[in-house]
């Protein structure tokens, strides 16, 4: 059972104090930047009209936020609290990271190898055994480090504000 601790949240804190909201917003910001940085490693992306590239990167970022939320909720189930991120343990972060990486590997394999929705350019190093691109794998290591830490700091800051009121 997932607890709703800390109890008695001050409603004046707003949505920023909801772990999923903070995580999703930080996740969107950093994944969006990463999507643009990795454009050269995907076949044909650099040749698209600007607005088409922006739309594709935005859709990919929305998918990344979905992965982050799925990883967060699975970790919350394992930790038995949605607020695990405030005082995270190493195993909790590793669960979060592993879920994100597993989903990423599965989706990259499906979209590159099965549906041919996208392909990697010659600039993308491939990682065995599934031939997943290095950039998407690094994305699901680097970005979660930033997102989890910023989310933790934000949640700690909103709880301090609530106790001062």
C-alpha positions in Angstrom: 0.0 0.0 0.0 1.3 3.4 -1.0 1.2 5.9 1.9 0.4 9.5 1.3 3.0 10.9 3.7 3.8 13.5 4.6 0.3 13.9 6.0 -1.5 17.2 6.1 0.0 18.9 3.0 -0.8 22.6 2.9 -2.9 23.2 -0.2 -1.3 26.6 -0.6 1.9 24.8 -1.8 0.0 24.0 -5.0 0.9 21.4 -7.6 4.6 22.0 -7.2 4.5 20.0 -4.0 3.1 16.9 -5.7 6.0 14.6 -6.5 4.7 13.5 -9.9 4.1 17.1 -11.0 7.7 18.2 -10.1 9.2 15.1 -11.6 7.2 15.5 -14.9 8.0 19.2 -15.3 11.8 18.8 -14.6 11.7 15.7 -16.8 10.1 17.5 -19.7 12.6 20.3 -19.5 15.8 18.1 -19.5 14.5 15.4 -21.9 13.4 18.2 -24.3 16.9 19.6 -24.4 18.4 16.1 -24.8 16.1 15.3 -27.7 17.5 18.3 -29.6 21.1 17.6 -28.7 20.8 14.0 -30.2 19.2 15.1 -33.5 22.4 14.3 -35.5 22.4 10.7 -34.3 19.0 9.9 -35.8 18.7 9.4 -39.6 17.1 12.3 -41.4 16.3 14.4 -38.3 18.9 17.1 -39.2 17.3 17.5 -42.7 13.7 18.1 -41.5 12.0 21.4 -41.6 12.4 23.2 -38.3 8.8 22.9 -37.1 8.7 19.2 -38.1 11.8 18.6 -36.0 10.3 20.5 -33.0 7.1 18.4 -33.2 9.0 15.1 -33.3 11.3 16.2 -30.4 8.2 17.3 -28.4 6.4 14.0 -29.0 9.6 12.1 -28.0 9.8 14.3 -24.8 6.2 13.5 -23.9 7.1 9.8 -24.2 10.1 10.3 -22.0 8.0 12.0 -19.4 5.7 9.0 -19.5 8.6 6.7 -19.0 9.8 8.8 -16.0 6.3 8.7 -14.5 6.1 4.9 -15.0 9.5 4.5 -13.4 8.5 6.8 -10.5 5.2 4.9 -9.8 6.9 1.5 -9.9 9.6 2.8 -7.5 6.8 4.2 -5.3 5.1 0.8 -5.2 8.4 -0.8 -4.2 9.2 1.9 -1.6 5.6 2.0 -0.4 5.5 5.8 -0.6 5.2 8.4 -3.3 7.6 10.6 -1.4 10.6 8.2 -1.6 12.4 10.8 -3.6 12.7 13.2 -0.6 14.9 10.8 1.4 15.8 8.4 -1.4 17.8 5.3 -0.8 20.3 4.0 -3.3 18.1 0.9 -4.1 15.2 3.2 -4.9 17.1 5.3 -7.3 18.5 2.1 -8.9 14.9 0.8 -9.3 13.9 4.1 -10.9 16.9 4.0 -13.2 16.5 0.3 -14.1 12.8 0.7 -15.0 13.6 3.7 -17.2 16.4 1.9 -18.9 14.4 -1.2 -19.5 11.5 0.6 -21.0 13.9 2.7 -23.2 15.7 -0.4 -24.5 12.4 -2.1 -25.3 10.9 1.0 -27.1 14.1 1.7 -29.0 14.3 -2.0 -30.1 10.6 -1.9 -31.2 10.8 1.4 -33.1 14.2 0.8 -34.7 14.1 -3.0 -35.4 10.4 -3.9 -35.7 8.3 -0.9 -36.7 11.1 1.0 -38.5 9.6 4.2 -37.1 13.1 5.7 -36.9 16.7 4.7 -37.5 20.0 5.7 -36.2 22.5 7.7 -38.3 26.1 6.6 -38.6 27.0 8.9 -35.7 25.1 6.7 -33.2 27.2 4.1 -31.4 25.2 0.9 -30.8 25.2 -1.0 -27.5 24.8 -4.8 -27.6 22.9 -7.0 -27.2 19.9 -5.3 -28.7 21.7 -2.6 -30.7 20.3 0.2 -28.7 21.7 3.6 -29.4 24.2 4.9 -26.9 22.5 8.4 -26.8 19.1 7.1 -25.6 20.8 5.0 -23.0 22.9 7.9 -21.7 19.8 10.0 -21.7 18.2 7.6 -19.2 21.2 7.8 -16.9 22.1 11.5 -17.1 18.7 13.1 -17.1 17.2 11.0 -14.2 20.2 12.0 -12.1 19.3 15.7 -12.6 15.5 15.2 -12.4 15.5 13.2 -9.2 17.8 15.6 -7.5 15.9 18.7 -8.6 12.6 17.1 -7.7 14.0 16.2 -4.2 15.2 19.7 -3.7 11.9 21.2 -4.8 9.9 19.0 -2.6 12.1 19.8 0.4 11.8 23.5 -0.4 8.0 23.3 -0.6 7.7 21.4 2.7 10.0 24.0 4.4 7.7 26.8 3.1 4.6 25.0 4.4 6.1 24.6 7.9 7.0 28.3 8.1 3.4 29.4 7.5 
